């Protein structure tokens, strides 16, 4: 008999890829979806869609019936202009609801998606799983609380649980990284600062293979893994690779960090009292100033995790998808 698995967030980017791969591997896949989402792609793949909302526990009961493994990918992450509280309601309260209904329904394994963002700025790259928490914003704080809650719940309920933390996820279907592709493509990209900070990404299809190992491998139970690509690069190397893939000249223009930082402080000082979102703010500069590099050797050792897509190849596949879908 086919093993039944539940994927939350399957109408989103990562969850969508995961549900598709699980289906291709002959699992019976149930997808949790909020109402009013387009489910045609999932249904065409033969995935059974159950309508539910993580913040409403009763709506989750049907989704976990007879399920062996839950892959909890859904989160409030990209949403803007929603109250900060919603991040906690979904990423913490929603996780609690799902854990409870999963336990009560006898789910064997629960795989929880966190983020490397829970570690915030990395002081001594590459970071390992046991390095301290250091969330830098309310999204990351909600993910810290979500993963801590899951880890505690697994212990208290003797549930087979796994937490994984992805680095930045890119690939077909994502639009978060589109902005930088566009800036490099149209020659408007300017490096702020020296570009020597470290940057770590994972190609979505590699990540999905790692997530499934978290669901399948006995050795994964009770563990926490960072999942990322094989390579991390400096921002300069990343932008160069992107320009080569897009077949445009490598951007050479640079802006010193200090004046931009001063401008960000001024924007924040002017806008926040008026309750207006500043066009430039210090956290936006994090991309140019903070190291994000992670050690994935634990996942390689315990799970046999092996990312297969080199950065440049992944960028090429992503650029092609953007072009085919008229984003670029
Ligand atoms: N993308 C990255 O670079 C990155 C990096 C590290 C970690 N992560 C983590 O990876 C996971 C997936 O990220 P993603 O980029 O694939 O995000 P995404 O495309 O925004 O997908 C999030 C999914 O969560 C669903 N969702 C939100 N609120 C819900 C609720 N109340 N009830 C049920 N479902 C709800 C969304 O439903 P709708 O489709 O209806 O909106 C969507 O399907 C998240 O847990 C995120 O924190 C992402």
py3Dmol code that shows the C-alpha trace and the ligand (Angstrom):
import py3Dmol

protein = """\
ATOM      1  CA  UNK A   1       0.000   0.000   0.000  1.00  0.00           C
ATOM      2  CA  UNK A   2       1.190   3.507  -0.781  1.00  0.00           C
ATOM      3  CA  UNK A   3       2.376   5.564   2.173  1.00  0.00           C
ATOM      4  CA  UNK A   4       0.181   8.584   2.792  1.00  0.00           C
ATOM      5  CA  UNK A   5       1.935  11.894   3.404  1.00  0.00           C
ATOM      6  CA  UNK A   6       0.647  15.393   4.070  1.00  0.00           C
ATOM      7  CA  UNK A   7       2.394  18.481   2.658  1.00  0.00           C
ATOM      8  CA  UNK A   8       1.438  21.902   4.002  1.00  0.00           C
ATOM      9  CA  UNK A   9       2.281  24.930   1.868  1.00  0.00           C
ATOM     10  CA  UNK A  10       1.865  22.871  -1.310  1.00  0.00           C
ATOM     11  CA  UNK A  11       0.287  25.824  -3.134  1.00  0.00           C
ATOM     12  CA  UNK A  12       3.524  27.707  -2.423  1.00  0.00           C
ATOM     13  CA  UNK A  13       6.983  27.468  -3.970  1.00  0.00           C
ATOM     14  CA  UNK A  14       8.865  24.853  -1.904  1.00  0.00           C
ATOM     15  CA  UNK A  15       5.829  22.854  -0.822  1.00  0.00           C
ATOM     16  CA  UNK A  16       4.688  22.665  -4.454  1.00  0.00           C
ATOM     17  CA  UNK A  17       8.004  21.162  -5.594  1.00  0.00           C
ATOM     18  CA  UNK A  18       7.994  18.785  -2.619  1.00  0.00           C
ATOM     19  CA  UNK A  19       4.439  17.551  -3.254  1.00  0.00           C
ATOM     20  CA  UNK A  20       5.270  16.954  -6.915  1.00  0.00           C
ATOM     21  CA  UNK A  21       8.431  14.982  -6.094  1.00  0.00           C
ATOM     22  CA  UNK A  22       6.671  12.871  -3.459  1.00  0.00           C
ATOM     23  CA  UNK A  23       3.942  12.064  -5.951  1.00  0.00           C
ATOM     24  CA  UNK A  24       6.554  11.084  -8.522  1.00  0.00           C
ATOM     25  CA  UNK A  25       8.019   8.729  -5.901  1.00  0.00           C
ATOM     26  CA  UNK A  26       4.669   7.001  -5.595  1.00  0.00           C
ATOM     27  CA  UNK A  27       3.489   8.368  -2.270  1.00  0.00           C
ATOM     28  CA  UNK A  28      -0.180   9.141  -1.755  1.00  0.00           C
ATOM     29  CA  UNK A  29       0.069  12.898  -1.321  1.00  0.00           C
ATOM     30  CA  UNK A  30      -2.412  15.094   0.522  1.00  0.00           C
ATOM     31  CA  UNK A  31      -1.933  18.850   0.199  1.00  0.00           C
ATOM     32  CA  UNK A  32      -3.275  21.330   2.690  1.00  0.00           C
ATOM     33  CA  UNK A  33      -4.490  24.494   1.035  1.00  0.00           C
ATOM     34  CA  UNK A  34      -6.137  27.671   2.191  1.00  0.00           C
ATOM     35  CA  UNK A  35      -9.500  28.312   0.527  1.00  0.00           C
ATOM     36  CA  UNK A  36      -9.564  30.318  -2.711  1.00  0.00           C
ATOM     37  CA  UNK A  37      -6.215  29.053  -3.982  1.00  0.00           C
ATOM     38  CA  UNK A  38      -5.714  27.690  -7.470  1.00  0.00           C
ATOM     39  CA  UNK A  39      -5.417  23.943  -6.952  1.00  0.00           C
ATOM     40  CA  UNK A  40      -5.587  22.853 -10.601  1.00  0.00           C
ATOM     41  CA  UNK A  41      -1.841  22.116 -10.868  1.00  0.00           C
ATOM     42  CA  UNK A  42      -1.908  19.901  -7.786  1.00  0.00           C
ATOM     43  CA  UNK A  43      -5.095  18.162  -8.810  1.00  0.00           C
ATOM     44  CA  UNK A  44      -3.733  17.491 -12.297  1.00  0.00           C
ATOM     45  CA  UNK A  45      -0.812  15.699 -10.651  1.00  0.00           C
ATOM     46  CA  UNK A  46      -3.264  13.481  -8.779  1.00  0.00           C
ATOM     47  CA  UNK A  47      -2.680  15.179  -5.444  1.00  0.00           C
ATOM     48  CA  UNK A  48      -5.655  15.237  -3.115  1.00  0.00           C
ATOM     49  CA  UNK A  49      -6.228  18.778  -1.861  1.00  0.00           C
ATOM     50  CA  UNK A  50      -7.779  19.314   1.564  1.00  0.00           C
ATOM     51  CA  UNK A  51      -8.916  22.815   2.446  1.00  0.00           C
ATOM     52  CA  UNK A  52      -7.696  24.028   5.807  1.00  0.00           C
ATOM     53  CA  UNK A  53      -6.136  26.906   7.670  1.00  0.00           C
ATOM     54  CA  UNK A  54      -3.318  26.323  10.141  1.00  0.00           C
ATOM     55  CA  UNK A  55      -4.778  28.879  12.502  1.00  0.00           C
ATOM     56  CA  UNK A  56      -8.069  26.922  12.704  1.00  0.00           C
ATOM     57  CA  UNK A  57      -7.339  23.592  14.336  1.00  0.00           C
ATOM     58  CA  UNK A  58     -10.634  21.930  13.427  1.00  0.00           C
ATOM     59  CA  UNK A  59      -9.972  22.473   9.725  1.00  0.00           C
ATOM     60  CA  UNK A  60      -6.809  20.336   9.973  1.00  0.00           C
ATOM     61  CA  UNK A  61      -8.421  17.132  11.233  1.00  0.00           C
ATOM     62  CA  UNK A  62      -9.326  15.746   7.806  1.00  0.00           C
ATOM     63  CA  UNK A  63      -5.867  16.480   6.392  1.00  0.00           C
ATOM     64  CA  UNK A  64      -4.030  14.231   8.883  1.00  0.00           C
ATOM     65  CA  UNK A  65      -6.375  11.216   8.703  1.00  0.00           C
ATOM     66  CA  UNK A  66      -4.374   8.057   7.992  1.00  0.00           C
ATOM     67  CA  UNK A  67      -1.188  10.044   7.346  1.00  0.00           C
ATOM     68  CA  UNK A  68       2.218   8.453   8.004  1.00  0.00           C
ATOM     69  CA  UNK A  69       4.441  11.529   7.588  1.00  0.00           C
ATOM     70  CA  UNK A  70       3.662  15.232   7.774  1.00  0.00           C
ATOM     71  CA  UNK A  71       5.893  17.668   5.882  1.00  0.00           C
ATOM     72  CA  UNK A  72       5.100  21.029   7.439  1.00  0.00           C
ATOM     73  CA  UNK A  73       6.370  23.594   4.954  1.00  0.00           C
ATOM     74  CA  UNK A  74       3.684  26.316   5.160  1.00  0.00           C
ATOM     75  CA  UNK A  75       4.505  29.592   6.835  1.00  0.00           C
ATOM     76  CA  UNK A  76       3.852  33.274   6.588  1.00  0.00           C
ATOM     77  CA  UNK A  77       7.073  34.394   4.971  1.00  0.00           C
ATOM     78  CA  UNK A  78       6.743  36.528   1.844  1.00  0.00           C
ATOM     79  CA  UNK A  79       3.632  38.387   2.897  1.00  0.00           C
ATOM     80  CA  UNK A  80       3.946  42.123   3.249  1.00  0.00           C
ATOM     81  CA  UNK A  81       1.436  44.566   4.649  1.00  0.00           C
ATOM     82  CA  UNK A  82       0.000  41.985   7.049  1.00  0.00           C
ATOM     83  CA  UNK A  83       0.048  42.476  10.819  1.00  0.00           C
ATOM     84  CA  UNK A  84       3.206  41.171  12.503  1.00  0.00           C
ATOM     85  CA  UNK A  85       0.970  39.094  14.761  1.00  0.00           C
ATOM     86  CA  UNK A  86      -0.060  36.943  11.789  1.00  0.00           C
ATOM     87  CA  UNK A  87       3.542  35.650  11.550  1.00  0.00           C
ATOM     88  CA  UNK A  88       3.208  34.298  15.092  1.00  0.00           C
ATOM     89  CA  UNK A  89      -0.367  33.072  14.628  1.00  0.00           C
ATOM     90  CA  UNK A  90       0.632  30.931  11.635  1.00  0.00           C
ATOM     91  CA  UNK A  91       4.297  30.071  12.225  1.00  0.00           C
ATOM     92  CA  UNK A  92       3.909  29.304  15.932  1.00  0.00           C
ATOM     93  CA  UNK A  93       0.188  28.841  16.682  1.00  0.00           C
ATOM     94  CA  UNK A  94      -0.426  27.049  13.367  1.00  0.00           C
ATOM     95  CA  UNK A  95       2.522  24.721  13.984  1.00  0.00           C
ATOM     96  CA  UNK A  96       1.144  23.881  17.434  1.00  0.00           C
ATOM     97  CA  UNK A  97      -2.301  23.114  15.974  1.00  0.00           C
ATOM     98  CA  UNK A  98      -0.823  20.835  13.330  1.00  0.00           C
ATOM     99  CA  UNK A  99       1.447  19.032  15.815  1.00  0.00           C
ATOM    100  CA  UNK A 100      -1.510  18.340  18.090  1.00  0.00           C
ATOM    101  CA  UNK A 101      -3.833  16.994  15.405  1.00  0.00           C
ATOM    102  CA  UNK A 102      -0.952  14.945  13.938  1.00  0.00           C
ATOM    103  CA  UNK A 103      -0.185  13.381  17.321  1.00  0.00           C
ATOM    104  CA  UNK A 104      -3.855  12.618  17.968  1.00  0.00           C
ATOM    105  CA  UNK A 105      -4.221  11.039  14.527  1.00  0.00           C
ATOM    106  CA  UNK A 106      -1.208   8.785  15.124  1.00  0.00           C
ATOM    107  CA  UNK A 107       1.123  10.372  12.556  1.00  0.00           C
ATOM    108  CA  UNK A 108       4.455   8.536  12.730  1.00  0.00           C
ATOM    109  CA  UNK A 109       6.853  11.273  11.655  1.00  0.00           C
ATOM    110  CA  UNK A 110       6.628  15.061  11.580  1.00  0.00           C
ATOM    111  CA  UNK A 111       9.124  17.027   9.459  1.00  0.00           C
ATOM    112  CA  UNK A 112       9.167  20.707  10.346  1.00  0.00           C
ATOM    113  CA  UNK A 113      10.565  23.420   8.069  1.00  0.00           C
ATOM    114  CA  UNK A 114      12.450  26.180   9.850  1.00  0.00           C
ATOM    115  CA  UNK A 115      15.059  28.554   8.362  1.00  0.00           C
ATOM    116  CA  UNK A 116      18.745  29.384   8.830  1.00  0.00           C
ATOM    117  CA  UNK A 117      17.397  32.880   9.515  1.00  0.00           C
ATOM    118  CA  UNK A 118      16.843  31.756  13.104  1.00  0.00           C
ATOM    119  CA  UNK A 119      20.607  32.176  13.551  1.00  0.00           C
ATOM    120  CA  UNK A 120      20.532  35.735  12.205  1.00  0.00           C
ATOM    121  CA  UNK A 121      23.934  37.226  11.487  1.00  0.00           C
ATOM    122  CA  UNK A 122      26.660  34.591  11.279  1.00  0.00           C
ATOM    123  CA  UNK A 123      29.684  35.701  13.261  1.00  0.00           C
ATOM    124  CA  UNK A 124      32.023  32.800  12.394  1.00  0.00           C
ATOM    125  CA  UNK A 125      30.961  31.365   9.044  1.00  0.00           C
ATOM    126  CA  UNK A 126      30.124  28.686   8.191  1.00  0.00           C
ATOM    127  CA  UNK A 127      27.557  28.248  10.976  1.00  0.00           C
ATOM    128  CA  UNK A 128      26.669  24.828  12.358  1.00  0.00           C
ATOM    129  CA  UNK A 129      23.314  23.714  13.755  1.00  0.00           C
ATOM    130  CA  UNK A 130      24.433  24.142  17.364  1.00  0.00           C
ATOM    131  CA  UNK A 131      25.430  27.802  16.959  1.00  0.00           C
ATOM    132  CA  UNK A 132      23.189  30.183  18.920  1.00  0.00           C
ATOM    133  CA  UNK A 133      19.904  31.692  17.831  1.00  0.00           C
ATOM    134  CA  UNK A 134      20.028  35.352  16.787  1.00  0.00           C
ATOM    135  CA  UNK A 135      16.810  36.283  14.961  1.00  0.00           C
ATOM    136  CA  UNK A 136      16.957  39.720  13.390  1.00  0.00           C
ATOM    137  CA  UNK A 137      13.285  40.405  12.695  1.00  0.00           C
ATOM    138  CA  UNK A 138       9.779  39.282  13.582  1.00  0.00           C
ATOM    139  CA  UNK A 139       9.645  36.637  10.812  1.00  0.00           C
ATOM    140  CA  UNK A 140      12.857  35.049  12.069  1.00  0.00           C
ATOM    141  CA  UNK A 141      11.638  35.341  15.670  1.00  0.00           C
ATOM    142  CA  UNK A 142       8.418  33.514  14.737  1.00  0.00           C
ATOM    143  CA  UNK A 143      10.485  30.758  13.095  1.00  0.00           C
ATOM    144  CA  UNK A 144      12.652  30.430  16.235  1.00  0.00           C
ATOM    145  CA  UNK A 145       9.526  30.009  18.332  1.00  0.00           C
ATOM    146  CA  UNK A 146       8.022  27.567  15.809  1.00  0.00           C
ATOM    147  CA  UNK A 147      11.102  25.328  15.728  1.00  0.00           C
ATOM    148  CA  UNK A 148      11.572  25.418  19.516  1.00  0.00           C
ATOM    149  CA  UNK A 149       7.945  24.496  19.988  1.00  0.00           C
ATOM    150  CA  UNK A 150       8.279  21.588  17.550  1.00  0.00           C
ATOM    151  CA  UNK A 151      11.479  20.264  19.187  1.00  0.00           C
ATOM    152  CA  UNK A 152       9.891  20.451  22.634  1.00  0.00           C
ATOM    153  CA  UNK A 153       6.698  18.807  21.397  1.00  0.00           C
ATOM    154  CA  UNK A 154       8.632  15.905  19.844  1.00  0.00           C
ATOM    155  CA  UNK A 155      10.347  15.251  23.179  1.00  0.00           C
ATOM    156  CA  UNK A 156       7.266  15.559  25.361  1.00  0.00           C
ATOM    157  CA  UNK A 157       5.111  13.409  23.097  1.00  0.00           C
ATOM    158  CA  UNK A 158       7.760  10.895  22.070  1.00  0.00           C
ATOM    159  CA  UNK A 159       6.970  11.760  18.478  1.00  0.00           C
ATOM    160  CA  UNK A 160       9.418  11.023  15.649  1.00  0.00           C
ATOM    161  CA  UNK A 161      10.246  14.564  14.644  1.00  0.00           C
ATOM    162  CA  UNK A 162      12.817  16.253  12.424  1.00  0.00           C
ATOM    163  CA  UNK A 163      13.561  19.953  11.965  1.00  0.00           C
ATOM    164  CA  UNK A 164      15.406  21.235   8.908  1.00  0.00           C
ATOM    165  CA  UNK A 165      16.619  24.745   8.216  1.00  0.00           C
ATOM    166  CA  UNK A 166      16.970  25.706   4.551  1.00  0.00           C
ATOM    167  CA  UNK A 167      19.269  28.479   3.335  1.00  0.00           C
ATOM    168  CA  UNK A 168      17.854  30.863   0.670  1.00  0.00           C
ATOM    169  CA  UNK A 169      15.785  28.779  -1.769  1.00  0.00           C
ATOM    170  CA  UNK A 170      15.794  29.562  -5.484  1.00  0.00           C
ATOM    171  CA  UNK A 171      14.600  27.852  -8.644  1.00  0.00           C
ATOM    172  CA  UNK A 172      11.650  27.694 -11.038  1.00  0.00           C
ATOM    173  CA  UNK A 173       8.505  28.994  -9.374  1.00  0.00           C
ATOM    174  CA  UNK A 174      10.269  31.432  -7.063  1.00  0.00           C
ATOM    175  CA  UNK A 175       9.845  35.157  -7.507  1.00  0.00           C
ATOM    176  CA  UNK A 176      11.702  36.381  -4.417  1.00  0.00           C
ATOM    177  CA  UNK A 177      15.058  36.378  -6.226  1.00  0.00           C
ATOM    178  CA  UNK A 178      13.592  37.818  -9.409  1.00  0.00           C
ATOM    179  CA  UNK A 179      14.450  41.387  -8.414  1.00  0.00           C
ATOM    180  CA  UNK A 180      18.183  40.743  -8.378  1.00  0.00           C
ATOM    181  CA  UNK A 181      18.011  38.824 -11.667  1.00  0.00           C
ATOM    182  CA  UNK A 182      16.234  41.837 -13.172  1.00  0.00           C
ATOM    183  CA  UNK A 183      18.734  44.367 -11.809  1.00  0.00           C
ATOM    184  CA  UNK A 184      21.676  42.416 -13.201  1.00  0.00           C
ATOM    185  CA  UNK A 185      19.836  41.778 -16.461  1.00  0.00           C
ATOM    186  CA  UNK A 186      19.003  45.422 -17.106  1.00  0.00           C
ATOM    187  CA  UNK A 187      22.426  46.705 -15.995  1.00  0.00           C
ATOM    188  CA  UNK A 188      21.064  48.594 -12.988  1.00  0.00           C
ATOM    189  CA  UNK A 189      22.739  46.521 -10.297  1.00  0.00           C
ATOM    190  CA  UNK A 190      25.082  48.444  -7.960  1.00  0.00           C
ATOM    191  CA  UNK A 191      27.158  46.634  -5.366  1.00  0.00           C
ATOM    192  CA  UNK A 192      26.918  48.361  -1.996  1.00  0.00           C
ATOM    193  CA  UNK A 193      30.146  47.895  -0.037  1.00  0.00           C
ATOM    194  CA  UNK A 194      32.967  45.555  -1.053  1.00  0.00           C
ATOM    195  CA  UNK A 195      30.808  42.534  -2.009  1.00  0.00           C
ATOM    196  CA  UNK A 196      33.006  40.166  -0.029  1.00  0.00           C
ATOM    197  CA  UNK A 197      30.247  38.901   2.294  1.00  0.00           C
ATOM    198  CA  UNK A 198      29.317  35.231   1.944  1.00  0.00           C
ATOM    199  CA  UNK A 199      26.101  34.105   0.334  1.00  0.00           C
ATOM    200  CA  UNK A 200      24.547  30.630   0.466  1.00  0.00           C
ATOM    201  CA  UNK A 201      21.657  29.321  -1.618  1.00  0.00           C
ATOM    202  CA  UNK A 202      19.953  26.006  -2.286  1.00  0.00           C
ATOM    203  CA  UNK A 203      18.392  24.963  -5.551  1.00  0.00           C
ATOM    204  CA  UNK A 204      14.810  23.937  -4.771  1.00  0.00           C
ATOM    205  CA  UNK A 205      15.063  20.463  -6.308  1.00  0.00           C
ATOM    206  CA  UNK A 206      18.172  19.642  -4.247  1.00  0.00           C
ATOM    207  CA  UNK A 207      16.411  20.908  -1.145  1.00  0.00           C
ATOM    208  CA  UNK A 208      13.361  18.755  -1.818  1.00  0.00           C
ATOM    209  CA  UNK A 209      15.584  15.655  -2.012  1.00  0.00           C
ATOM    210  CA  UNK A 210      17.005  16.631   1.384  1.00  0.00           C
ATOM    211  CA  UNK A 211      13.544  17.179   2.868  1.00  0.00           C
ATOM    212  CA  UNK A 212      12.457  13.715   1.742  1.00  0.00           C
ATOM    213  CA  UNK A 213      15.552  12.215   3.398  1.00  0.00           C
ATOM    214  CA  UNK A 214      14.375  13.936   6.600  1.00  0.00           C
ATOM    215  CA  UNK A 215      11.060  12.128   6.171  1.00  0.00           C
ATOM    216  CA  UNK A 216      12.460   8.732   5.226  1.00  0.00           C
ATOM    217  CA  UNK A 217      15.746   8.123   7.036  1.00  0.00           C
ATOM    218  CA  UNK A 218      15.500   6.466  10.451  1.00  0.00           C
ATOM    219  CA  UNK A 219      18.696   8.341  11.463  1.00  0.00           C
ATOM    220  CA  UNK A 220      16.908  11.676  11.027  1.00  0.00           C
ATOM    221  CA  UNK A 221      14.489  11.201  13.940  1.00  0.00           C
ATOM    222  CA  UNK A 222      15.017  13.731  16.715  1.00  0.00           C
ATOM    223  CA  UNK A 223      17.609  15.680  14.706  1.00  0.00           C
ATOM    224  CA  UNK A 224      17.999  19.192  13.346  1.00  0.00           C
ATOM    225  CA  UNK A 225      19.658  19.764   9.966  1.00  0.00           C
ATOM    226  CA  UNK A 226      20.829  22.707   7.925  1.00  0.00           C
ATOM    227  CA  UNK A 227      20.091  22.089   4.242  1.00  0.00           C
ATOM    228  CA  UNK A 228      21.918  24.158   1.643  1.00  0.00           C
ATOM    229  CA  UNK A 229      23.825  23.966  -1.607  1.00  0.00           C
ATOM    230  CA  UNK A 230      27.337  22.531  -1.824  1.00  0.00           C
ATOM    231  CA  UNK A 231      28.913  25.932  -2.362  1.00  0.00           C
ATOM    232  CA  UNK A 232      28.683  29.303  -0.760  1.00  0.00           C
ATOM    233  CA  UNK A 233      30.245  32.215  -2.582  1.00  0.00           C
ATOM    234  CA  UNK A 234      30.970  35.877  -2.049  1.00  0.00           C
ATOM    235  CA  UNK A 235      28.376  38.330  -3.263  1.00  0.00           C
ATOM    236  CA  UNK A 236      30.864  39.424  -5.963  1.00  0.00           C
ATOM    237  CA  UNK A 237      31.110  35.830  -7.210  1.00  0.00           C
ATOM    238  CA  UNK A 238      27.335  35.421  -7.096  1.00  0.00           C
ATOM    239  CA  UNK A 239      26.718  38.561  -9.163  1.00  0.00           C
ATOM    240  CA  UNK A 240      29.425  37.540 -11.646  1.00  0.00           C
ATOM    241  CA  UNK A 241      27.837  34.090 -12.059  1.00  0.00           C
ATOM    242  CA  UNK A 242      24.424  35.678 -12.535  1.00  0.00           C
ATOM    243  CA  UNK A 243      25.736  38.091 -15.184  1.00  0.00           C
ATOM    244  CA  UNK A 244      27.414  35.216 -17.046  1.00  0.00           C
ATOM    245  CA  UNK A 245      24.234  33.150 -16.984  1.00  0.00           C
ATOM    246  CA  UNK A 246      22.195  36.129 -18.203  1.00  0.00           C
ATOM    247  CA  UNK A 247      24.882  36.886 -20.831  1.00  0.00           C
ATOM    248  CA  UNK A 248      25.280  40.510 -19.766  1.00  0.00           C
ATOM    249  CA  UNK A 249      28.444  42.380 -18.696  1.00  0.00           C
ATOM    250  CA  UNK A 250      29.467  41.792 -15.086  1.00  0.00           C
ATOM    251  CA  UNK A 251      28.251  44.859 -13.101  1.00  0.00           C
ATOM    252  CA  UNK A 252      31.205  46.967 -12.059  1.00  0.00           C
ATOM    253  CA  UNK A 253      29.526  49.934 -10.340  1.00  0.00           C
ATOM    254  CA  UNK A 254      29.916  50.166  -6.601  1.00  0.00           C
ATOM    255  CA  UNK A 255      28.520  52.422  -3.923  1.00  0.00           C
ATOM    256  CA  UNK A 256      30.345  52.843  -0.612  1.00  0.00           C
ATOM    257  CA  UNK A 257      28.395  51.451   2.309  1.00  0.00           C
ATOM    258  CA  UNK A 258      28.645  54.332   4.774  1.00  0.00           C
ATOM    259  CA  UNK A 259      26.647  57.028   2.880  1.00  0.00           C
ATOM    260  CA  UNK A 260      23.933  54.484   2.047  1.00  0.00           C
ATOM    261  CA  UNK A 261      23.773  53.449   5.683  1.00  0.00           C
ATOM    262  CA  UNK A 262      23.418  57.117   6.747  1.00  0.00           C
ATOM    263  CA  UNK A 263      20.651  57.576   4.157  1.00  0.00           C
ATOM    264  CA  UNK A 264      18.870  54.486   5.553  1.00  0.00           C
ATOM    265  CA  UNK A 265      19.035  55.873   9.088  1.00  0.00           C
ATOM    266  CA  UNK A 266      17.621  59.202   7.841  1.00  0.00           C
ATOM    267  CA  UNK A 267      14.795  57.463   5.920  1.00  0.00           C
ATOM    268  CA  UNK A 268      13.849  55.463   8.991  1.00  0.00           C
ATOM    269  CA  UNK A 269      13.883  58.581  11.192  1.00  0.00           C
ATOM    270  CA  UNK A 270      11.622  60.455   8.768  1.00  0.00           C
ATOM    271  CA  UNK A 271       9.210  57.675   7.841  1.00  0.00           C
ATOM    272  CA  UNK A 272       8.569  55.708  11.038  1.00  0.00           C
ATOM    273  CA  UNK A 273       6.980  58.612  12.985  1.00  0.00           C
ATOM    274  CA  UNK A 274       4.623  59.104  10.018  1.00  0.00           C
ATOM    275  CA  UNK A 275       3.897  55.346   9.947  1.00  0.00           C
ATOM    276  CA  UNK A 276       5.196  55.132   6.389  1.00  0.00           C
ATOM    277  CA  UNK A 277       7.417  52.282   5.220  1.00  0.00           C
ATOM    278  CA  UNK A 278      10.856  53.799   4.489  1.00  0.00           C
ATOM    279  CA  UNK A 279      12.095  53.295   0.900  1.00  0.00           C
ATOM    280  CA  UNK A 280      15.502  52.421   2.378  1.00  0.00           C
ATOM    281  CA  UNK A 281      16.162  50.940   5.803  1.00  0.00           C
ATOM    282  CA  UNK A 282      19.122  49.331   7.516  1.00  0.00           C
ATOM    283  CA  UNK A 283      17.779  45.786   7.387  1.00  0.00           C
ATOM    284  CA  UNK A 284      17.549  46.073   3.615  1.00  0.00           C
ATOM    285  CA  UNK A 285      21.311  46.518   3.604  1.00  0.00           C
ATOM    286  CA  UNK A 286      21.815  43.175   5.356  1.00  0.00           C
ATOM    287  CA  UNK A 287      22.075  41.516   1.966  1.00  0.00           C
ATOM    288  CA  UNK A 288      25.262  43.492   1.315  1.00  0.00           C
ATOM    289  CA  UNK A 289      26.730  43.409   4.787  1.00  0.00           C
ATOM    290  CA  UNK A 290      26.025  40.123   6.541  1.00  0.00           C
ATOM    291  CA  UNK A 291      27.700  36.765   6.031  1.00  0.00           C
ATOM    292  CA  UNK A 292      25.339  33.851   5.357  1.00  0.00           C
ATOM    293  CA  UNK A 293      27.309  30.647   5.027  1.00  0.00           C
ATOM    294  CA  UNK A 294      26.366  27.324   6.583  1.00  0.00           C
ATOM    295  CA  UNK A 295      27.966  23.962   7.189  1.00  0.00           C
ATOM    296  CA  UNK A 296      25.812  21.172   5.715  1.00  0.00           C
ATOM    297  CA  UNK A 297      28.090  18.311   6.721  1.00  0.00           C
ATOM    298  CA  UNK A 298      25.699  16.918   9.355  1.00  0.00           C
ATOM    299  CA  UNK A 299      22.996  16.346   6.702  1.00  0.00           C
ATOM    300  CA  UNK A 300      25.598  14.805   4.392  1.00  0.00           C
ATOM    301  CA  UNK A 301      26.878  12.489   7.098  1.00  0.00           C
ATOM    302  CA  UNK A 302      23.610  11.364   8.717  1.00  0.00           C
ATOM    303  CA  UNK A 303      21.190  11.556   5.797  1.00  0.00           C
ATOM    304  CA  UNK A 304      23.437  10.976   2.808  1.00  0.00           C
ATOM    305  CA  UNK A 305      22.298  14.398   1.565  1.00  0.00           C
ATOM    306  CA  UNK A 306      24.075  15.256  -1.668  1.00  0.00           C
ATOM    307  CA  UNK A 307      23.186  18.484  -3.501  1.00  0.00           C
ATOM    308  CA  UNK A 308      23.521  17.819  -7.215  1.00  0.00           C
ATOM    309  CA  UNK A 309      22.963  21.161  -8.931  1.00  0.00           C
ATOM    310  CA  UNK A 310      25.948  23.549  -9.022  1.00  0.00           C
ATOM    311  CA  UNK A 311      25.085  27.205  -8.438  1.00  0.00           C
ATOM    312  CA  UNK A 312      25.645  28.336 -12.008  1.00  0.00           C
ATOM    313  CA  UNK A 313      23.520  25.546 -13.445  1.00  0.00           C
ATOM    314  CA  UNK A 314      20.713  26.315 -10.973  1.00  0.00           C
ATOM    315  CA  UNK A 315      20.856  29.997 -11.860  1.00  0.00           C
ATOM    316  CA  UNK A 316      20.645  29.101 -15.549  1.00  0.00           C
ATOM    317  CA  UNK A 317      17.582  26.890 -15.041  1.00  0.00           C
ATOM    318  CA  UNK A 318      15.957  29.650 -12.963  1.00  0.00           C
ATOM    319  CA  UNK A 319      16.727  32.362 -15.545  1.00  0.00           C
ATOM    320  CA  UNK A 320      15.230  30.184 -18.276  1.00  0.00           C
ATOM    321  CA  UNK A 321      12.080  29.727 -16.207  1.00  0.00           C
ATOM    322  CA  UNK A 322      11.828  33.511 -15.645  1.00  0.00           C
ATOM    323  CA  UNK A 323      12.194  34.073 -19.392  1.00  0.00           C
ATOM    324  CA  UNK A 324       9.670  31.382 -20.356  1.00  0.00           C
ATOM    325  CA  UNK A 325       7.166  32.926 -17.963  1.00  0.00           C
ATOM    326  CA  UNK A 326       7.825  36.486 -19.174  1.00  0.00           C
ATOM    327  CA  UNK A 327       9.254  37.687 -15.881  1.00  0.00           C
ATOM    328  CA  UNK A 328      12.569  38.596 -17.494  1.00  0.00           C
TER     329      UNK A 328
END
"""
ligand_1 = """\
48
LIG
N 12.164 30.798 0.266
C 13.256 30.854 1.015
O 14.289 31.397 0.604
C 13.240 30.221 2.392
C 14.460 30.139 3.116
C 14.466 29.504 4.350
C 13.296 28.954 4.864
N 12.134 29.071 4.160
C 10.930 28.421 4.725
O 10.493 27.511 3.722
C 9.082 27.372 3.770
C 8.499 27.575 2.401
O 8.875 28.830 1.904
P 8.403 29.281 0.446
O 9.412 30.239 -0.021
O 8.073 28.099 -0.368
O 7.075 30.069 0.848
P 5.721 30.361 0.059
O 5.866 30.143 -1.411
O 5.268 31.698 0.555
O 4.739 29.244 0.633
C 4.163 29.342 1.899
C 2.921 28.495 1.919
O 2.298 28.567 3.208
C 0.902 28.636 3.017
N 0.203 29.230 4.156
C 0.370 30.476 4.675
N -0.497 30.679 5.698
C -1.198 29.527 5.849
C -2.238 29.113 6.713
N -2.746 29.938 7.651
N -2.747 27.872 6.566
C -2.289 27.033 5.612
N -1.303 27.362 4.743
C -0.771 28.602 4.864
C 0.758 29.491 1.773
O -0.525 29.331 1.236
P -1.008 30.187 -0.041
O -0.384 29.499 -1.235
O -2.464 30.047 0.033
O -0.513 31.586 0.179
C 1.863 28.913 0.895
O 1.404 27.779 0.222
C 8.597 28.336 4.842
O 8.416 27.610 6.030
C 9.742 29.335 4.988
O 9.756 29.871 6.290
C 12.079 29.684 2.952
"""
view = py3Dmol.view(width=600, height=400)
view.addModel(protein, "pdb")
view.setStyle({"model": 0}, {"cartoon": {"style": "trace"}})
view.addModel(ligand_1, "xyz")
view.setStyle({"model": 1}, {"stick": {}})
view.zoomTo()
view.show()
